[in-house]
Amino acid sequence: MNVFGERQHPEKFFPKVINAALQGEKIFIHSNPERTKAGSRFYVHARNVCAAMLYLIAQHEKGVKIIGDKFNIVGEREMDNLSLAQFIAKVVGKELKYELVDFHSSRPGHDLRYALDGTKLKDMGFAYPKTFEQSLEKTVQWYITHPEWLLADFSKAQFQKEAHAFDEGAKQMLKKA
């Protein structure tokens, strides 16, 4: 599972791809050593992770035994990083410039693929409130309207201001739950 969403640090893959697409710059995509297959992940939006956690809490409150059990919160489907970058570029409305790079030489110890089984949560009846595509489009649009979050040197004060506003919004959302 890899979590993505608004306000993610600019060093992370999603903001890097969004920024590269907007600027017309090349993005490096981790691949196998032969550079024929991009790495893949089960990406999930942070709000969908929260929705899954709230669902589990609600199930516990209904008497469903979840304490001591393990639940994998994963994305709806596995997506390779090149397809993801191409989707982001499409949302941005730009052509993707990319290069596949051997993940071992560019980032030793890195895994080409991360995958967990999320069927237990799904079998309980949980479904994400937003699809991956909806979440991704919303995230990309947010970064387009908040370009300061794509800068590696964005000010700490700006980050703290935005994070505080987000925290206040989250508190209001929890009061409604």
N, C-alpha and C positions, 0 to 999 in steps of 0.2 A: 504494500500500500504506500502510495505517495500522496500526501495531502497538498492541495493547492488552494489558492484563493486570493482575494484582494489583500493588499498590504503585506504581501510576501517580500522578503528581502530581495533586493535586485540581483544578488549573486545566484539565486535559485533558477532552475531551468525555465519555468514559465515566464517570469519577468525578463530573463535573458533573451528568450526567443521573441517575445513581444517587442522588446527594444531593438533587437537586430532586424526584425521585419520592418519596423517603423523607420529605422535609419538606413535600410538597404544594405546592412552589413551581413557578413557571413556568420553563420552559427555552426558550431562544431557539435556533431551528434555522435555519441558513443555507439560503437558497433563491435561486431566480432572482429578478430584479427584480420580476416580476409576482406573486411569492409564491404560485406554483402548483406548483412542483416543488422538492423538497428536494435539497440536495447529496448526493453519494454517494461511497462509497469501497469498496475491497476491504480489509476489516478482517481482520487475522490476529493470533492470540494470540502473545505473545512465545515461549512454549514451542514452538509450531509453527514459528516462525522458526528456533529453535535446532535442532529436529528436521530441518528442511530443510538447514541448514548441516552438521549431522552426517552426513546422507545424502550430501551432495556430497563430504565428506571421505572417507567410506567408499567411494564410487565411485572417487575418485582412487586410494585405496589398492588397489583392485581392478584398476587400470590403465586406467580410463576417462579419456579426455582431457578434463579440465575446466579446467586451468590456461590462463588467457588468454581463456576463454570467459565469457560473461555469462549470469547466471541471475536472473530476476525471481522473488522470493519474494512471492507475493500471496495474498490470502484466497481461500477456495473460490469465492465469488461476490460480485458487487457488491451492496451494500445501501445504500438511501438513508437518510439520517440520521434522518428522521422515523420510518421503519419500525423502525430500530434503537432509537430512544428509546421507541417503543411496546412493543417486545419487552422492553426493560429494565424498563419500568413494569409489564409483565405479570409478570415474574419477581419483582419487588419486591412485587407484589400491590396496586398503587396505580393510580389514574387518572393519566394523563399530562396535565399542563397545559403547553401550549406555544404559541409564536408563531413563525410563519415570518417571517424578516427577510432583506432583500436583502443578500446576502453582500458586494457591492461597497461599500455604504455602511457596513456594520458592521465590515468588515475589509478595507480596500483591499489589493489585490494577492493576495487569497485566491482559490483556484480552487474552482469549484463542484463539480468532479468530478476525482478522481484515479483513473487506471486504467492498469495495466500488464498485459502478456501473460505469463502464467505457464505456458503450455503446454509449453515446453521441459523444465522440471523434471517436470511431470506425465507427459510422454511417455517420460521415463527410467524411470518406474515409481514415482515418489515419491507417497505419499499421507499427508496429515496424520494423526497418531495420534488427534487429537480433532477432532470436527466444530466448526464455528463455534458452533452452538447450545450444545454441551457446554461449550466454552471460555467462552462468554459467561455461561452460568448459573453456572459455577464462579467466575468473576470477580465477578459480582454478589453471590453468597453470601459470598465472601471479604470484600467491602467491608461487607456487613451485619454480619459478625462482627468487623470491624476498623474501626469508624466513625471512629476518630481519623485515618485516612488520607483522610477526606473533608473534613477541616477545612483551610481555607486557611492557618491559623496553627499547624498541628501542629508540635510541638517538633522542633528539629534533632536533639536527643539521641535522641528516639524514632525518627526517621527513620534515624539512623546505627545504632542498635541493631537495628532491623528489617532494614536493608540488610546488616549484618554477618551476621545469622542466615541471610539468603537466600544470601549469598555462600558461607557454610559448606555449606549444602545443595547448592548448585551444584557445589562442589568434590567433595563425596561422589558426586554423580551422575556427574561426569566420570570419577571413579576406576572406576566400574562400567562405563562405556562401553567 
